[in-house]
Amino acid sequence: MKGLFITFEGADGCGKTTQMKMLAEFLSGKGHDVVLTREPGAKGLGEKLRGILLNYDGMVSDKCESFLFLADRAQNVDTIVNPAVQEGKIVLCDRHVDSTVAYQGYGRGLDLNEINMLNNLATGGRKPDLTFVFDIDVETSMKRVGSEKDRMESAGIEFHNRVRQGYLELAKQEPNRIKVIDASLSIEEIHKKVVEVIRGYCG
């Protein structure tokens, strides 16, 4: 079987990690070999980069933040994603290129063309075969996150509204790859919608 690379995107608190794990169980139950990874923080070096990106308490420039995410992405794609897909496995990744476009591009206001160029450099031009964006209003997502927020979660309402609009704009640009799902639904309802989409890719 041809391998697949599927990514899960959306605001913090949207439920994407839960849905990724549920889909992993569903696919494994169908006999597929599934690999889970995340950005930032893929196993090994990525875990150290994640600690810096989410918990460093000093000033981090917007460009530095972007390059750290890109370094983590290159490591994830080269050491985990590509080898697994080549072996015919289904790779499920919690955040990927669209996060950088939404957060650093639309959220931080960095140049989108430059971000796309750097994303292509980090990934060797590989794009996900399928991307789920779990859409939810910012107020609800912040409530779900709770009072203990990491550096990215603490960026403010206006920032997160720009991020949300960024995701929706990306979905308009690439409707064949990016599927938007209403994350205000129940966990089971969302899972059913994910499964409906996934059947078109791997039965």
C-alpha positions in Angstrom: 0.0 0.0 0.0 1.1 3.6 -0.7 1.8 5.5 2.4 -0.1 8.6 3.5 0.8 11.7 5.3 -2.1 13.3 7.2 -1.9 16.5 9.3 -4.1 17.9 12.0 -4.4 21.7 12.4 -6.3 24.3 14.4 -6.3 26.5 17.4 -5.1 25.3 20.8 -8.0 23.6 22.5 -9.8 22.7 19.2 -9.5 18.9 19.9 -7.1 18.0 17.1 -4.8 15.9 19.3 -7.8 13.9 20.6 -9.1 13.4 17.0 -5.7 12.3 15.8 -5.5 9.6 18.5 -9.0 8.4 17.7 -8.2 8.2 14.0 -5.0 6.3 14.8 -7.1 3.7 16.8 -9.6 3.5 13.9 -7.0 3.0 11.2 -5.0 0.5 13.3 -8.3 -1.5 13.8 -8.5 -1.6 10.0 -5.1 -3.2 9.8 -3.1 -0.1 8.8 0.4 0.6 10.2 0.1 4.0 11.8 2.8 6.4 13.0 2.1 9.4 15.3 4.3 12.5 15.4 3.9 16.2 16.2 5.4 19.6 15.5 7.1 20.9 17.4 8.3 18.1 19.5 8.8 15.0 17.3 10.8 12.3 19.1 14.4 13.1 19.9 15.8 16.5 18.9 12.3 17.9 18.3 11.4 17.4 22.0 14.2 19.8 23.0 13.2 22.3 20.4 9.6 22.1 21.7 10.8 23.0 25.2 12.4 26.2 23.9 9.5 27.2 21.6 6.7 26.8 24.1 8.4 27.5 27.5 11.3 29.9 27.0 10.6 32.9 29.2 12.9 35.4 27.5 12.3 37.4 24.4 12.1 35.4 21.1 12.0 37.3 17.9 9.3 36.4 15.3 12.0 35.3 12.8 13.8 33.2 15.4 10.5 31.6 16.3 9.8 30.7 12.7 13.3 29.3 12.1 13.0 27.1 15.2 9.7 25.7 14.0 11.3 25.1 10.6 14.3 23.3 12.1 12.0 21.0 14.0 10.0 20.4 10.8 13.0 19.5 8.8 14.1 17.0 11.4 10.5 15.5 11.6 10.1 15.1 7.9 13.6 13.7 7.2 13.8 11.2 10.1 10.2 10.2 10.8 7.7 11.2 8.1 9.5 10.3 4.8 10.9 6.9 6.0 7.5 5.8 7.3 5.5 6.9 4.2 8.1 5.1 2.0 7.4 2.0 4.0 3.7 2.3 3.2 2.7 3.5 6.7 0.1 6.2 7.5 1.7 9.1 9.3 -0.5 11.3 11.4 1.1 14.6 12.5 -0.2 17.1 15.1 0.6 20.4 13.3 2.8 20.9 10.2 3.4 23.6 7.5 0.0 25.2 7.8 0.6 26.1 11.4 3.6 28.2 10.4 1.6 30.0 7.7 -1.3 30.6 10.1 0.6 31.5 13.3 3.8 33.2 12.0 2.3 34.4 8.7 -1.3 35.5 9.4 -0.8 35.8 13.2 2.7 37.5 13.5 2.4 39.2 10.1 5.6 37.7 8.5 5.8 37.6 4.7 3.7 34.7 3.4 5.8 34.1 0.3 9.0 33.8 2.4 7.3 31.4 4.8 6.1 29.2 1.9 9.6 29.2 0.5 11.1 28.2 3.8 8.5 25.6 4.4 9.3 24.0 1.0 13.0 24.1 2.0 12.3 22.4 5.3 10.1 19.7 3.9 11.9 19.1 0.6 8.7 20.1 -1.2 6.6 17.4 0.5 3.0 18.4 1.3 0.5 16.4 3.3 -1.8 14.2 1.3 -4.7 15.4 3.6 -5.1 18.1 6.2 -7.9 18.5 8.8 -8.5 21.9 10.2 -10.6 21.9 13.3 -12.3 25.2 13.4 -13.6 26.8 16.6 -14.1 30.4 17.8 -11.3 31.9 19.8 -13.2 32.5 23.0 -14.1 28.8 23.2 -10.6 27.6 22.4 -9.1 29.8 25.1 -11.6 28.5 27.7 -10.7 24.9 26.8 -7.0 25.7 27.2 -7.6 27.0 30.7 -5.5 29.3 32.8 -2.1 27.6 32.4 -1.1 28.8 28.9 2.2 28.3 27.1 4.0 31.1 25.3 2.0 30.7 22.1 -1.4 30.3 23.8 -0.8 33.5 25.7 -0.4 35.7 22.6 -3.9 37.3 22.9 -7.3 37.3 21.3 -6.5 39.4 18.3 -3.5 37.2 17.4 -5.6 34.1 17.6 -8.4 35.6 15.6 -5.9 36.3 12.8 -4.6 32.7 13.1 -8.1 31.4 12.7 -8.8 33.5 9.6 -5.5 32.3 8.3 -6.5 28.7 8.5 -9.8 29.4 6.8 -8.1 31.3 4.0 -5.7 28.3 3.5 -8.7 26.0 3.2 -10.2 28.2 0.5 -6.9 28.1 -1.4 -6.5 24.3 -1.2 -9.9 22.7 -0.8 -8.8 19.4 -2.1 -6.2 18.9 0.6 -7.6 20.9 3.5 -10.9 19.8 5.1 -12.5 22.1 7.7 -14.5 20.5 10.4 -16.6 22.2 13.0 -14.9 21.7 16.3 -17.8 22.8 18.4 -19.5 19.5 17.8 -19.2 16.6 20.2 -16.0 14.4 20.1 -17.9 11.5 18.6 -19.6 13.7 16.0 -16.2 15.1 14.9 -14.7 11.7 14.8 -17.5 10.5 12.4 -16.8 13.4 10.1 -13.1 12.6 10.1 -13.8 9.0 9.3 -16.1 10.0 6.4 -13.3 11.9 4.9 -10.6 9.3 5.5 -12.6 6.5 3.8 -11.9 8.3 0.5 -8.2 7.9 1.0 -7.7 4.5 2.5 -11.0 2.7 2.6 
